[in-house]
């Protein structure tokens, strides 16, 4: 598994009540310099994963984007959804 996927998964698992339900997948985009990471969480955990006014989700995005900049020099988009 890619390091960015592992990092994203661990960060999300740390803030949800059902970490065993977290699924993270990486997708290629039409833009060459962008990676899309899709995060699926239990419907009970969507509020915890996003946080008040999106603060948790934005913090996770910031950390993963910083890691991506240092390792692969690409932008990262992260979508959080329920399955």
Secondary structure, DSSP 4 states (H G I P E B T S, - for coil): --HHHHHHHHHHHHH-S-GGG-EEEEEE-SSTTEEEEEEEE-GGGHHHHH-GGGHHHHHHHHHHHHHHHHHT--EEEEEEEE-
